[in-house]
């Protein structure tokens, strides 16, 4: 069987190529090289732009902020994530549109989100590991507004049996091809109303959590 370039750990990351086995790990690595991350976004014709640094504390903040723009547009507007998240979203959104057309016969116009940066620990605990949100390396997706005017909600539609739920699961599965961590309502009650997508850097092995 012929292997895709993106399935090989030593090939250069190309945000315009079909994602492969090591794409999430390569995107996550961009967190240590913001200039390269921004260059790859430019090469991929991304409309996203740099955002000012935001440093709250030693554990909270970012220096590679990226204001997300393009089609679909984030809603509310003005979403700022880390550069790796912007890169992962660019790859994901292409497959998202394919899934929308396959299951719903339309395209995605807006990404309904609950933000990216939040200076907090995992699950809002007072101690323990910091969330990927603390460095804007995560984004929470609540649903989608489609080009035909309908709204698809993770909270409302995930448990249905029809094409809308099938689209949401395809959206989740597609995100697993560019993000290090993807958590859905299938994971636990805390994620009943959103898809958590993050670019946690887990090294060259690039193990992923896709639930």
C-alpha positions in Angstrom: 0.0 0.0 0.0 1.4 3.4 -1.0 2.0 5.6 2.0 1.0 9.3 2.0 3.7 11.8 2.7 1.9 13.1 5.7 2.0 9.6 7.2 5.8 9.9 7.5 7.4 11.6 10.5 10.4 13.1 8.6 8.5 14.9 5.8 7.9 18.7 6.0 4.5 19.8 7.2 2.3 21.2 4.4 -1.0 22.7 5.6 -2.5 22.4 2.1 -1.9 18.6 1.9 -4.2 15.8 3.1 -3.5 15.2 6.8 -1.8 12.0 7.8 -0.6 10.0 10.8 2.0 12.6 12.0 0.1 15.8 11.0 -1.1 16.6 14.6 2.4 16.1 16.1 3.9 18.3 13.4 1.3 21.0 14.0 1.9 20.8 17.8 5.6 21.3 17.3 4.9 24.7 15.7 4.3 26.0 19.2 8.1 26.2 19.7 8.6 28.0 16.4 6.0 30.8 15.9 7.8 32.4 12.8 7.7 29.0 11.0 4.0 28.6 12.0 3.1 32.0 10.6 5.1 31.3 7.4 3.2 28.0 6.9 -0.2 29.8 7.4 0.9 32.4 4.8 2.0 29.7 2.3 -1.4 28.0 2.8 -3.2 31.3 1.9 -4.7 31.6 5.4 -6.6 34.9 6.1 -5.8 34.7 9.8 -3.5 37.4 11.2 -1.1 37.8 14.1 -2.6 39.1 17.4 -0.8 41.0 20.2 1.0 39.0 22.9 -1.0 38.3 26.1 0.9 37.3 29.2 -1.0 36.9 32.5 1.5 34.8 34.5 4.3 32.3 34.0 1.7 29.6 33.3 -1.0 31.7 31.5 -0.6 33.6 28.2 0.7 33.4 24.7 3.2 35.0 22.4 2.0 33.5 19.1 -1.6 34.8 19.2 -3.5 34.4 15.9 -6.8 36.1 15.0 -8.9 33.5 13.2 -10.4 34.7 9.9 -11.7 33.0 6.8 -14.5 30.7 5.7 -16.1 29.5 7.9 -15.9 32.6 10.2 -15.8 32.2 13.9 -18.8 33.4 15.9 -18.5 35.5 18.0 -15.9 37.2 15.8 -12.5 38.1 17.1 -11.4 34.6 18.1 -7.7 34.5 19.0 -5.9 31.2 19.4 -2.3 30.1 19.4 -0.7 29.8 16.0 -0.7 25.9 16.1 -4.5 25.9 16.7 -5.0 28.3 13.8 -2.9 25.8 11.6 -4.9 22.8 12.8 -8.2 24.7 12.2 -7.2 25.5 8.6 -6.6 21.8 7.9 -9.8 20.7 9.7 -12.0 23.2 8.0 -11.4 21.7 4.6 -12.6 18.3 5.7 -15.4 19.9 7.7 -16.8 21.3 4.5 -16.6 17.9 2.8 -18.5 16.4 5.7 -21.2 19.1 5.6 -21.8 18.6 1.9 -21.9 14.8 2.3 -24.3 14.6 5.2 -26.3 17.8 5.0 -26.0 19.0 1.4 -24.7 22.4 2.3 -21.6 24.1 3.6 -20.5 25.6 7.0 -20.7 29.3 7.2 -19.8 30.0 10.9 -18.1 28.1 13.7 -19.9 28.7 16.9 -17.3 28.7 19.7 -16.9 29.2 23.4 -13.4 30.8 23.1 -9.8 29.7 23.3 -7.7 31.5 26.0 -8.7 30.9 29.6 -6.2 31.2 32.5 -7.3 28.0 34.3 -6.3 24.5 35.3 -8.0 21.4 33.9 -11.7 21.3 34.7 -11.3 24.6 36.6 -9.6 22.9 39.6 -7.6 24.9 42.1 -4.5 22.7 41.7 -3.0 20.3 39.2 -2.1 20.5 35.5 -2.9 23.6 33.5 -5.4 23.4 30.7 -4.3 23.9 27.1 -6.7 26.8 27.2 -4.2 28.6 29.5 -1.9 29.1 26.5 -4.6 29.4 23.9 -3.7 26.0 22.6 -7.3 24.9 22.6 -10.6 26.0 21.3 -14.2 24.8 22.2 -16.7 24.4 19.4 -20.4 24.6 20.3 -21.8 24.1 16.9 -22.1 25.4 13.3 -24.2 27.8 11.3 -24.8 26.3 7.8 -25.0 28.2 4.5 -28.7 27.2 4.3 -29.5 29.0 7.5 -29.8 26.1 9.9 -27.8 25.8 13.1 -26.2 22.5 14.2 -25.7 22.3 18.0 -23.4 19.8 19.7 -25.7 19.9 22.8 -28.9 19.5 21.0 -28.0 17.3 18.0 -25.2 14.9 19.1 -27.6 12.2 20.3 -29.9 12.2 17.3 -30.0 9.4 14.8 -30.1 11.4 11.6 -27.7 13.2 9.2 -27.1 16.1 11.6 -25.6 13.8 14.2 -23.7 12.0 11.5 -22.2 15.3 10.4 -21.2 16.2 14.0 -19.4 12.8 14.4 -17.7 13.3 11.0 -16.6 16.8 12.2 -15.2 15.2 15.4 -13.4 12.5 13.5 -11.9 15.0 11.0 -10.6 17.1 13.8 -8.6 14.1 15.0 -6.5 14.3 11.9 -5.1 17.7 12.7 -5.5 18.2 16.5 -3.6 16.3 19.3 -6.7 16.1 21.5 -10.4 16.0 20.5 -13.0 15.4 23.2 -16.7 15.2 22.4 -19.9 14.3 24.3 -18.8 10.7 23.9 -16.0 11.3 26.3 -17.7 12.6 29.4 -20.5 14.8 30.8 -18.2 17.9 31.0 -18.1 17.9 27.1 -21.8 17.3 26.5 -22.2 20.7 24.8 -18.9 21.1 22.8 -16.0 19.7 21.0 -12.7 20.4 22.8 -9.9 20.7 20.2 -6.3 21.3 21.3 -2.7 21.1 20.0 -0.9 19.7 23.1 2.7 18.9 22.1 3.3 15.2 23.1 6.6 14.9 21.3 7.6 13.1 18.1 5.5 10.0 18.8 2.5 12.2 18.5 0.0 10.1 20.4 -3.5 11.4 20.1 -6.6 11.5 22.2 -9.7 11.2 20.1 -12.9 10.5 22.0 
